[in-house]
Amino acid sequence: MLTNIIIYFYQNFQNLGISILVFTILLKILLLPLDYLNFKQQKKMEKLNEKIKEIQKKYKIESEEFSKEISKFYKEEKVNPFLGIILMVIQVIILAQIYKSINSISKMQEINSLFLGIDLKQPSFYFFFPTLIATFLPLISIKNIPKFYYFILGLVIVILAVQPSGILLYWFLFSIFSFLENLIFKKYIKS
């Protein structure tokens, strides 16, 4: 399905890079409600952190009582601590589809895959460092990032380093738009 969307944009813009850019903007617009909900959840979790620490002190973290108490607390406060993970899983699924799409498109002979002088069908060192930087930009504005998040990001970056540049372009653009979205949320949405 994503391949068809990117091909549709390619048919209109006749450039794979511009097609990926338009697709990424459209995707960020579609994910905006989830991103907003996630931002609100993070702010709420920051406020509730003290109460969570009290529950942790009162019960052993591995205990069944702790699990029941923390679940009850999350339910009362209407907080879903797993929303960020769900969004990350959605992003990984989309990235896998983008990978599949760009590989399919790469097999097409007559396609304009040059964007800013880089062939988006081939791996490129030029996009690797900007992608690395853009990936970590959103982390600057998030407090209390789980350690597994760094592991997953590191793993994704290692995998992306040898992929076609079109995938890196998508990741770079998505990360930049996420960073800007986060800045806008912080500025205009009061906790």
ROBAPA-789522 format. One record per residue: residue number from 0; residue in three letters; x, y, z of N, C-alpha, C in turn. Coordinates in Angstrom, 1 decimal, always signed. Example, Ala and Ser with C-alpha at 12.3 -4.5 7.8 and 13.67 -1.06 7.14 Angstrom:
residues 2
<site 0, ALA, <+13.2, -5.7, +7.8>, <+12.3, -4.5, +7.8>, <+13.2, -3.3, +7.8>>
<site 1, SER, <+12.8, -2.2, +7.1>, <+13.7, -1.1, +7.1>, <+12.9, +0.0, +7.9>>
***
This chain:
residues 191
<site 0, MET, <+0.8, -1.2, +0.0>, <+0.0, +0.0, +0.0>, <+0.9, +1.3, +0.0>>
<site 1, LEU, <+1.9, +1.3, +0.9>, <+2.7, +2.5, +0.9>, <+3.5, +2.7, -0.4>>
<site 2, THR, <+3.8, +1.5, -1.0>, <+4.5, +1.6, -2.3>, <+3.6, +2.3, -3.3>>
<site 3, ASN, <+2.4, +2.0, -3.3>, <+1.4, +2.7, -4.2>, <+1.3, +4.2, -3.9>>
<site 4, ILE, <+1.3, +4.6, -2.7>, <+1.2, +6.0, -2.3>, <+2.5, +6.7, -2.8>>
<site 5, ILE, <+3.7, +6.1, -2.5>, <+4.9, +6.8, -3.0>, <+5.0, +6.8, -4.5>>
<site 6, ILE, <+4.5, +5.8, -5.1>, <+4.5, +5.8, -6.6>, <+3.5, +6.8, -7.1>>
<site 7, TYR, <+2.4, +7.0, -6.4>, <+1.4, +8.0, -6.8>, <+2.1, +9.4, -6.8>>
<site 8, PHE, <+2.8, +9.7, -5.6>, <+3.5, +11.0, -5.5>, <+4.6, +11.1, -6.6>>
<site 9, TYR, <+5.3, +10.0, -6.8>, <+6.3, +10.0, -7.8>, <+5.7, +10.4, -9.2>>
<site 10, GLN, <+4.6, +9.8, -9.5>, <+3.9, +10.1, -10.8>, <+3.6, +11.6, -10.9>>
<site 11, ASN, <+3.3, +12.2, -9.8>, <+2.9, +13.6, -9.8>, <+4.1, +14.6, -9.8>>
<site 12, PHE, <+5.2, +14.2, -9.1>, <+6.3, +15.1, -8.9>, <+7.5, +14.6, -9.7>>
<site 13, GLN, <+7.6, +13.4, -10.2>, <+8.7, +12.9, -11.1>, <+10.0, +13.0, -10.4>>
<site 14, ASN, <+10.0, +12.9, -9.0>, <+11.3, +12.8, -8.3>, <+11.0, +12.0, -7.0>>
<site 15, LEU, <+11.8, +11.0, -6.8>, <+11.6, +10.1, -5.6>, <+11.8, +10.9, -4.3>>
<site 16, GLY, <+12.8, +11.8, -4.2>, <+13.0, +12.6, -3.0>, <+11.9, +13.5, -2.7>>
<site 17, ILE, <+11.3, +14.2, -3.6>, <+10.1, +15.0, -3.4>, <+8.9, +14.1, -3.0>>
<site 18, SER, <+8.8, +13.0, -3.6>, <+7.7, +12.0, -3.2>, <+7.9, +11.6, -1.8>>
<site 19, ILE, <+9.1, +11.3, -1.3>, <+9.3, +10.9, +0.1>, <+9.0, +12.1, +1.0>>
<site 20, LEU, <+9.4, +13.3, +0.6>, <+9.1, +14.5, +1.4>, <+7.6, +14.7, +1.6>>
<site 21, VAL, <+6.9, +14.6, +0.5>, <+5.4, +14.8, +0.6>, <+4.8, +13.7, +1.4>>
<site 22, PHE, <+5.2, +12.5, +1.2>, <+4.7, +11.3, +1.9>, <+4.9, +11.5, +3.4>>
<site 23, THR, <+6.1, +12.0, +3.8>, <+6.5, +12.2, +5.2>, <+5.6, +13.2, +5.8>>
<site 24, ILE, <+5.4, +14.3, +5.1>, <+4.6, +15.4, +5.6>, <+3.1, +14.9, +5.9>>
<site 25, LEU, <+2.6, +14.2, +4.9>, <+1.3, +13.6, +5.0>, <+1.2, +12.6, +6.2>>
<site 26, LEU, <+2.2, +11.8, +6.3>, <+2.2, +10.8, +7.5>, <+2.3, +11.6, +8.8>>
<site 27, LYS, <+3.1, +12.6, +8.9>, <+3.1, +13.4, +10.2>, <+1.8, +14.0, +10.5>>
<site 28, ILE, <+1.1, +14.5, +9.5>, <-0.2, +15.1, +9.7>, <-1.2, +14.0, +10.2>>
<site 29, LEU, <-1.1, +12.8, +9.6>, <-2.0, +11.7, +10.0>, <-1.7, +11.2, +11.4>>
<site 30, LEU, <-0.4, +11.3, +11.8>, <+0.0, +10.8, +13.2>, <-0.1, +11.9, +14.2>>
<site 31, LEU, <-0.4, +13.1, +13.8>, <-0.5, +14.3, +14.7>, <-1.4, +14.0, +15.9>>
<site 32, PRO, <-2.6, +13.5, +15.8>, <-3.4, +13.2, +17.0>, <-2.8, +12.2, +18.0>>
<site 33, LEU, <-2.1, +11.2, +17.5>, <-1.4, +10.3, +18.4>, <-0.2, +10.9, +19.0>>
<site 34, ASP, <+0.5, +11.7, +18.3>, <+1.7, +12.4, +18.8>, <+1.2, +13.4, +19.9>>
<site 35, TYR, <+0.1, +14.1, +19.7>, <-0.4, +15.0, +20.6>, <-0.8, +14.3, +21.9>>
<site 36, LEU, <-1.5, +13.2, +21.8>, <-1.9, +12.4, +22.9>, <-0.7, +11.9, +23.7>>
<site 37, ASN, <+0.3, +11.5, +23.0>, <+1.6, +11.0, +23.6>, <+2.2, +12.1, +24.4>>
<site 38, PHE, <+2.3, +13.3, +23.8>, <+2.9, +14.5, +24.5>, <+2.1, +14.8, +25.8>>
<site 39, LYS, <+0.8, +14.8, +25.7>, <+0.0, +15.0, +26.9>, <+0.3, +14.0, +28.0>>
<site 40, GLN, <+0.4, +12.7, +27.5>, <+0.6, +11.6, +28.5>, <+2.0, +11.8, +29.1>>
<site 41, GLN, <+3.0, +12.2, +28.4>, <+4.3, +12.4, +28.9>, <+4.3, +13.5, +30.0>>
<site 42, LYS, <+3.6, +14.6, +29.7>, <+3.5, +15.7, +30.7>, <+2.8, +15.2, +31.9>>
<site 43, LYS, <+1.7, +14.5, +31.7>, <+1.0, +13.9, +32.9>, <+1.8, +13.0, +33.7>>
<site 44, MET, <+2.6, +12.1, +33.0>, <+3.5, +11.2, +33.7>, <+4.5, +12.0, +34.5>>
<site 45, GLU, <+5.0, +13.1, +34.0>, <+6.0, +13.9, +34.7>, <+5.4, +14.4, +36.0>>
<site 46, LYS, <+4.2, +14.8, +36.0>, <+3.5, +15.3, +37.2>, <+3.2, +14.2, +38.2>>
<site 47, LEU, <+3.0, +13.0, +37.7>, <+2.6, +11.9, +38.6>, <+3.8, +11.1, +39.1>>
<site 48, ASN, <+5.0, +11.6, +38.7>, <+6.2, +10.8, +39.0>, <+6.4, +10.7, +40.5>>
<site 49, GLU, <+6.1, +11.7, +41.3>, <+6.3, +11.6, +42.8>, <+5.4, +10.5, +43.4>>
<site 50, LYS, <+4.2, +10.5, +42.9>, <+3.2, +9.4, +43.4>, <+3.7, +8.0, +43.0>>
<site 51, ILE, <+4.2, +7.9, +41.8>, <+4.8, +6.6, +41.4>, <+5.9, +6.2, +42.2>>
<site 52, LYS, <+6.8, +7.1, +42.6>, <+7.9, +6.8, +43.5>, <+7.5, +6.4, +44.8>>
<site 53, GLU, <+6.4, +7.0, +45.3>, <+5.8, +6.6, +46.6>, <+5.3, +5.1, +46.6>>
<site 54, ILE, <+4.7, +4.8, +45.5>, <+4.2, +3.4, +45.3>, <+5.4, +2.5, +45.2>>
<site 55, GLN, <+6.4, +2.9, +44.5>, <+7.6, +2.0, +44.4>, <+8.3, +1.8, +45.8>>
<site 56, LYS, <+8.3, +2.8, +46.6>, <+8.9, +2.7, +48.0>, <+8.0, +1.8, +48.9>>
<site 57, LYS, <+6.7, +1.9, +48.7>, <+5.8, +1.1, +49.5>, <+5.8, -0.3, +49.2>>
<site 58, TYR, <+5.9, -0.7, +47.9>, <+5.9, -2.1, +47.5>, <+7.2, -2.5, +46.8>>
<site 59, LYS, <+7.5, -3.7, +46.9>, <+8.6, -4.2, +46.1>, <+8.2, -4.2, +44.6>>
<site 60, ILE, <+9.1, -3.7, +43.7>, <+8.7, -3.5, +42.3>, <+8.3, -4.8, +41.6>>
<site 61, GLU, <+8.9, -5.9, +42.0>, <+8.6, -7.1, +41.3>, <+7.4, -7.8, +41.9>>
<site 62, SER, <+6.8, -7.2, +43.0>, <+5.7, -7.9, +43.7>, <+4.4, -7.7, +42.9>>
<site 63, GLU, <+3.5, -8.6, +43.2>, <+2.1, -8.6, +42.7>, <+1.4, -7.4, +43.2>>
<site 64, GLU, <+1.6, -7.0, +44.5>, <+0.9, -5.9, +45.0>, <+1.3, -4.6, +44.3>>
<site 65, PHE, <+2.6, -4.5, +44.0>, <+3.0, -3.3, +43.2>, <+2.3, -3.2, +41.9>>
<site 66, SER, <+2.3, -4.4, +41.2>, <+1.7, -4.4, +39.9>, <+0.2, -4.0, +39.9>>
<site 67, LYS, <-0.5, -4.5, +41.0>, <-1.9, -4.1, +41.1>, <-2.1, -2.7, +41.5>>
<site 68, GLU, <-1.3, -2.2, +42.4>, <-1.3, -0.8, +42.8>, <-1.0, +0.2, +41.7>>
<site 69, ILE, <+0.0, -0.1, +40.9>, <+0.4, +0.8, +39.9>, <-0.6, +0.8, +38.7>>
<site 70, SER, <-1.2, -0.4, +38.4>, <-2.2, -0.5, +37.4>, <-3.4, +0.3, +37.8>>
<site 71, LYS, <-3.8, +0.2, +39.1>, <-4.9, +0.9, +39.7>, <-4.7, +2.4, +39.6>>
<site 72, PHE, <-3.5, +2.8, +39.9>, <-3.1, +4.2, +39.9>, <-3.2, +4.8, +38.4>>
<site 73, TYR, <-2.6, +4.0, +37.5>, <-2.7, +4.5, +36.1>, <-4.1, +4.6, +35.6>>
<site 74, LYS, <-5.0, +3.6, +36.0>, <-6.4, +3.6, +35.6>, <-7.1, +4.8, +36.2>>
<site 75, GLU, <-6.8, +5.1, +37.5>, <-7.5, +6.3, +38.2>, <-7.0, +7.6, +37.5>>
<site 76, GLU, <-5.8, +7.7, +37.1>, <-5.3, +8.9, +36.6>, <-5.5, +9.0, +35.0>>
<site 77, LYS, <-6.0, +7.9, +34.5>, <-6.3, +7.8, +33.0>, <-5.0, +8.0, +32.2>>
<site 78, VAL, <-4.0, +7.3, +32.6>, <-2.7, +7.3, +31.9>, <-2.4, +6.0, +31.3>>
<site 79, ASN, <-1.8, +6.0, +30.1>, <-1.4, +4.8, +29.5>, <+0.2, +4.9, +29.3>>
<site 80, PRO, <+0.9, +4.2, +30.2>, <+2.4, +4.3, +30.1>, <+3.0, +3.7, +28.9>>
<site 81, PHE, <+2.2, +2.9, +28.2>, <+2.7, +2.2, +27.0>, <+2.5, +2.9, +25.7>>
<site 82, LEU, <+1.9, +4.1, +25.7>, <+1.5, +4.8, +24.5>, <+2.8, +5.1, +23.7>>
<site 83, GLY, <+3.9, +5.6, +24.3>, <+5.1, +5.9, +23.6>, <+5.7, +4.6, +22.9>>
<site 84, ILE, <+5.6, +3.5, +23.5>, <+6.0, +2.3, +22.9>, <+5.2, +1.9, +21.7>>
<site 85, ILE, <+3.9, +2.1, +21.9>, <+2.9, +1.8, +20.8>, <+3.3, +2.7, +19.6>>
<site 86, LEU, <+3.6, +3.9, +19.8>, <+3.9, +4.8, +18.7>, <+5.2, +4.4, +18.1>>
<site 87, MET, <+6.2, +3.9, +18.9>, <+7.5, +3.5, +18.3>, <+7.2, +2.2, +17.5>>
<site 88, VAL, <+6.4, +1.3, +17.9>, <+6.1, +0.1, +17.1>, <+5.4, +0.5, +15.8>>
<site 89, ILE, <+4.5, +1.5, +15.8>, <+3.9, +2.0, +14.6>, <+5.0, +2.5, +13.7>>
<site 90, GLN, <+5.9, +3.3, +14.2>, <+7.0, +3.8, +13.4>, <+7.8, +2.8, +12.8>>
<site 91, VAL, <+8.2, +1.7, +13.5>, <+9.0, +0.6, +13.0>, <+8.2, -0.1, +11.9>>
<site 92, ILE, <+6.9, -0.3, +12.0>, <+6.1, -1.0, +11.0>, <+6.1, -0.1, +9.7>>
<site 93, ILE, <+6.0, +1.2, +9.9>, <+6.0, +2.1, +8.8>, <+7.3, +2.1, +8.1>>
<site 94, LEU, <+8.4, +2.1, +8.9>, <+9.8, +2.1, +8.4>, <+10.0, +0.8, +7.6>>
<site 95, ALA, <+9.5, -0.3, +8.0>, <+9.7, -1.6, +7.3>, <+8.9, -1.5, +6.0>>
<site 96, GLN, <+7.7, -0.8, +6.0>, <+7.0, -0.7, +4.7>, <+7.7, +0.3, +3.8>>
<site 97, ILE, <+8.3, +1.3, +4.3>, <+9.1, +2.3, +3.5>, <+10.2, +1.6, +2.9>>
<site 98, TYR, <+10.9, +0.7, +3.7>, <+12.1, +0.0, +3.2>, <+11.6, -0.9, +2.0>>
<site 99, LYS, <+10.5, -1.6, +2.2>, <+10.0, -2.5, +1.1>, <+9.6, -1.7, -0.1>>
<site 100, SER, <+9.0, -0.5, +0.1>, <+8.6, +0.4, -1.0>, <+9.8, +0.9, -1.8>>
<site 101, ILE, <+10.8, +1.4, -1.1>, <+11.9, +1.9, -1.8>, <+12.7, +0.8, -2.5>>
<site 102, ASN, <+12.8, -0.4, -1.9>, <+13.4, -1.5, -2.6>, <+12.6, -1.8, -3.9>>
<site 103, SER, <+11.3, -1.8, -3.8>, <+10.5, -2.1, -5.0>, <+10.7, -1.0, -6.1>>
<site 104, ILE, <+10.7, +0.2, -5.6>, <+10.9, +1.3, -6.6>, <+12.3, +1.3, -7.2>>
<site 105, SER, <+13.2, +0.9, -6.4>, <+14.6, +0.8, -6.8>, <+14.8, -0.1, -8.0>>
<site 106, LYS, <+13.9, -1.1, -8.1>, <+14.0, -2.1, -9.2>, <+13.5, -1.5, -10.5>>
<site 107, MET, <+12.7, -0.4, -10.4>, <+12.2, +0.2, -11.6>, <+13.3, +0.9, -12.3>>
<site 108, GLN, <+13.5, +0.7, -13.6>, <+14.6, +1.2, -14.3>, <+14.5, +2.7, -14.6>>
<site 109, GLU, <+13.3, +3.2, -15.0>, <+13.2, +4.5, -15.4>, <+12.5, +5.4, -14.3>>
<site 110, ILE, <+13.3, +5.6, -13.3>, <+12.8, +6.4, -12.2>, <+13.9, +7.5, -11.8>>
<site 111, ASN, <+13.5, +8.7, -11.6>, <+14.4, +9.7, -11.2>, <+14.6, +9.7, -9.7>>
<site 112, SER, <+15.7, +9.0, -9.3>, <+16.0, +8.8, -7.9>, <+17.0, +9.8, -7.3>>
<site 113, LEU, <+17.4, +10.8, -8.1>, <+18.4, +11.8, -7.7>, <+17.7, +12.9, -6.9>>
<site 114, PHE, <+18.2, +13.2, -5.7>, <+17.7, +14.2, -4.9>, <+18.9, +14.9, -4.2>>
<site 115, LEU, <+19.0, +16.2, -4.5>, <+20.2, +16.9, -4.0>, <+21.5, +16.2, -4.4>>
<site 116, GLY, <+21.5, +15.6, -5.5>, <+22.7, +15.0, -6.1>, <+23.0, +13.6, -5.5>>
<site 117, ILE, <+22.1, +13.1, -4.8>, <+22.3, +11.8, -4.2>, <+21.3, +10.8, -4.7>>
<site 118, ASP, <+21.8, +9.6, -5.1>, <+20.9, +8.6, -5.7>, <+20.2, +7.9, -4.5>>
<site 119, LEU, <+18.9, +8.1, -4.4>, <+18.2, +7.6, -3.2>, <+18.0, +6.1, -3.3>>
<site 120, LYS, <+18.3, +5.4, -4.4>, <+18.2, +4.0, -4.5>, <+19.5, +3.3, -3.9>>
<site 121, GLN, <+20.5, +4.1, -3.7>, <+21.8, +3.5, -3.3>, <+22.1, +3.9, -1.8>>
<site 122, PRO, <+22.9, +3.1, -1.1>, <+23.4, +3.6, +0.2>, <+24.2, +4.8, +0.0>>
<site 123, SER, <+24.1, +5.8, +1.0>, <+24.9, +7.0, +0.9>, <+25.4, +7.4, +2.2>>
<site 124, PHE, <+26.7, +7.7, +2.3>, <+27.3, +8.2, +3.5>, <+26.9, +9.6, +3.8>>
<site 125, TYR, <+26.5, +10.4, +2.8>, <+26.1, +11.8, +3.0>, <+24.9, +11.9, +3.9>>
<site 126, PHE, <+23.9, +11.0, +3.8>, <+22.7, +11.1, +4.6>, <+22.9, +10.5, +6.0>>
<site 127, PHE, <+24.0, +9.7, +6.2>, <+24.1, +9.0, +7.5>, <+24.2, +9.9, +8.7>>
<site 128, PHE, <+25.1, +10.9, +8.7>, <+25.3, +11.8, +9.8>, <+24.1, +12.7, +10.1>>
<site 129, PRO, <+23.5, +13.3, +9.0>, <+22.3, +14.1, +9.3>, <+21.2, +13.3, +9.9>>
<site 130, THR, <+21.1, +12.0, +9.4>, <+20.1, +11.1, +10.0>, <+20.3, +10.8, +11.4>>
<site 131, LEU, <+21.6, +10.6, +11.7>, <+22.0, +10.3, +13.1>, <+21.6, +11.5, +14.0>>
<site 132, ILE, <+22.0, +12.7, +13.6>, <+21.7, +13.9, +14.3>, <+20.2, +14.1, +14.5>>
<site 133, ALA, <+19.5, +14.0, +13.4>, <+18.0, +14.2, +13.4>, <+17.3, +13.2, +14.3>>
<site 134, THR, <+17.8, +12.0, +14.4>, <+17.3, +11.0, +15.2>, <+17.3, +11.3, +16.7>>
<site 135, PHE, <+18.4, +11.9, +17.1>, <+18.6, +12.3, +18.5>, <+18.1, +13.6, +18.9>>
<site 136, LEU, <+17.7, +14.5, +17.9>, <+17.2, +15.8, +18.2>, <+15.9, +15.7, +19.1>>
<site 137, PRO, <+14.9, +14.8, +18.8>, <+13.8, +14.8, +19.7>, <+14.1, +14.4, +21.1>>
<site 138, LEU, <+15.2, +13.7, +21.3>, <+15.6, +13.2, +22.7>, <+16.0, +14.4, +23.6>>
<site 139, ILE, <+16.4, +15.4, +22.9>, <+16.9, +16.6, +23.7>, <+15.7, +17.2, +24.5>>
<site 140, SER, <+14.5, +17.1, +24.0>, <+13.4, +17.7, +24.6>, <+12.6, +16.8, +25.5>>
<site 141, ILE, <+13.0, +15.5, +25.7>, <+12.2, +14.6, +26.5>, <+13.0, +14.2, +27.7>>
<site 142, LYS, <+12.3, +14.3, +28.8>, <+12.9, +13.9, +30.1>, <+12.7, +12.5, +30.4>>
<site 143, ASN, <+13.6, +11.9, +31.2>, <+13.4, +10.5, +31.7>, <+13.2, +9.5, +30.6>>
<site 144, ILE, <+14.1, +9.5, +29.6>, <+14.0, +8.6, +28.5>, <+14.4, +7.2, +29.0>>
<site 145, PRO, <+13.6, +6.2, +28.7>, <+14.0, +4.8, +29.1>, <+15.3, +4.4, +28.4>>
<site 146, LYS, <+16.1, +3.6, +29.1>, <+17.4, +3.2, +28.5>, <+17.2, +2.4, +27.3>>
<site 147, PHE, <+16.1, +1.6, +27.2>, <+15.9, +0.7, +26.0>, <+15.7, +1.5, +24.8>>
<site 148, TYR, <+15.3, +2.8, +24.9>, <+15.0, +3.7, +23.8>, <+16.3, +3.9, +23.1>>
<site 149, TYR, <+17.4, +4.2, +23.8>, <+18.7, +4.4, +23.2>, <+19.2, +3.1, +22.5>>
<site 150, PHE, <+19.0, +2.0, +23.1>, <+19.4, +0.7, +22.5>, <+18.7, +0.6, +21.1>>
<site 151, ILE, <+17.4, +0.8, +21.1>, <+16.6, +0.6, +19.9>, <+17.0, +1.6, +18.8>>
<site 152, LEU, <+17.2, +2.9, +19.2>, <+17.7, +3.9, +18.3>, <+19.1, +3.5, +17.7>>
<site 153, GLY, <+20.0, +3.1, +18.6>, <+21.3, +2.6, +18.1>, <+21.2, +1.5, +17.1>>
<site 154, LEU, <+20.4, +0.5, +17.4>, <+20.2, -0.6, +16.5>, <+19.6, -0.1, +15.2>>
<site 155, VAL, <+18.6, +0.7, +15.2>, <+18.0, +1.2, +14.0>, <+19.0, +2.0, +13.2>>
<site 156, ILE, <+19.8, +2.8, +13.8>, <+20.8, +3.6, +13.1>, <+21.9, +2.7, +12.4>>
<site 157, VAL, <+22.3, +1.7, +13.1>, <+23.3, +0.7, +12.5>, <+22.7, +0.1, +11.3>>
<site 158, ILE, <+21.4, -0.3, +11.4>, <+20.7, -1.0, +10.3>, <+20.6, +0.0, +9.1>>
<site 159, LEU, <+20.2, +1.3, +9.4>, <+19.9, +2.3, +8.4>, <+21.2, +2.7, +7.7>>
<site 160, ALA, <+22.4, +2.5, +8.3>, <+23.6, +3.0, +7.7>, <+23.9, +2.4, +6.4>>
<site 161, VAL, <+23.4, +1.2, +6.1>, <+23.7, +0.5, +4.9>, <+22.5, +0.3, +4.0>>
<site 162, GLN, <+21.5, +1.1, +4.3>, <+20.2, +1.0, +3.5>, <+20.3, +2.1, +2.4>>
<site 163, PRO, <+19.4, +1.9, +1.4>, <+19.2, +3.0, +0.4>, <+19.0, +4.3, +1.0>>
<site 164, SER, <+19.5, +5.4, +0.4>, <+19.4, +6.7, +0.9>, <+18.0, +7.2, +1.0>>
<site 165, GLY, <+17.1, +6.7, +0.2>, <+15.7, +7.1, +0.3>, <+15.1, +6.8, +1.7>>
<site 166, ILE, <+15.5, +5.7, +2.3>, <+15.1, +5.3, +3.7>, <+15.7, +6.3, +4.7>>
<site 167, LEU, <+16.9, +6.6, +4.5>, <+17.5, +7.6, +5.4>, <+16.9, +9.0, +5.2>>
<site 168, LEU, <+16.6, +9.3, +4.0>, <+15.9, +10.6, +3.8>, <+14.6, +10.6, +4.5>>
<site 169, TYR, <+13.8, +9.6, +4.4>, <+12.5, +9.5, +5.2>, <+12.8, +9.6, +6.7>>
<site 170, TRP, <+13.7, +8.9, +7.2>, <+14.0, +8.9, +8.7>, <+14.5, +10.3, +9.1>>
<site 171, PHE, <+15.3, +10.9, +8.3>, <+15.8, +12.3, +8.6>, <+14.6, +13.3, +8.6>>
<site 172, LEU, <+13.8, +13.3, +7.6>, <+12.7, +14.2, +7.5>, <+11.7, +13.9, +8.7>>
<site 173, PHE, <+11.4, +12.7, +8.9>, <+10.4, +12.3, +10.0>, <+11.0, +12.8, +11.4>>
<site 174, SER, <+12.3, +12.6, +11.6>, <+12.9, +13.1, +12.9>, <+12.9, +14.6, +13.0>>
<site 175, ILE, <+13.2, +15.3, +11.9>, <+13.1, +16.8, +12.0>, <+11.7, +17.3, +12.2>>
<site 176, PHE, <+10.7, +16.7, +11.5>, <+9.3, +17.1, +11.7>, <+8.9, +16.8, +13.2>>
<site 177, SER, <+9.3, +15.6, +13.7>, <+9.0, +15.3, +15.1>, <+9.6, +16.3, +16.1>>
<site 178, PHE, <+10.8, +16.7, +15.8>, <+11.4, +17.6, +16.7>, <+10.7, +19.0, +16.7>>
<site 179, LEU, <+10.3, +19.4, +15.5>, <+9.6, +20.7, +15.4>, <+8.2, +20.6, +16.0>>
<site 180, GLU, <+7.6, +19.5, +15.8>, <+6.3, +19.2, +16.4>, <+6.4, +19.3, +17.9>>
<site 181, ASN, <+7.4, +18.7, +18.5>, <+7.6, +18.7, +19.9>, <+7.8, +20.1, +20.4>>
<site 182, LEU, <+8.6, +20.9, +19.7>, <+8.8, +22.3, +20.1>, <+7.5, +23.1, +20.1>>
<site 183, ILE, <+6.7, +22.9, +19.1>, <+5.4, +23.5, +19.0>, <+4.5, +23.1, +20.2>>
<site 184, PHE, <+4.4, +21.8, +20.4>, <+3.6, +21.3, +21.6>, <+4.1, +22.0, +22.9>>
<site 185, LYS, <+5.4, +22.1, +23.1>, <+5.9, +22.7, +24.3>, <+5.5, +24.1, +24.4>>
<site 186, LYS, <+5.6, +24.8, +23.3>, <+5.3, +26.3, +23.3>, <+3.9, +26.6, +23.5>>
<site 187, TYR, <+3.0, +25.8, +22.9>, <+1.6, +26.2, +22.8>, <+0.7, +25.4, +23.7>>
<site 188, ILE, <+1.2, +24.3, +24.2>, <+0.3, +23.5, +25.1>, <+0.9, +23.5, +26.5>>
<site 189, LYS, <+0.1, +24.1, +27.4>, <+0.5, +24.2, +28.8>, <+0.1, +22.9, +29.5>>
<site 190, SER, <+1.0, +22.5, +30.4>, <+0.7, +21.2, +31.1>, <-0.3, +21.5, +32.2>>
***
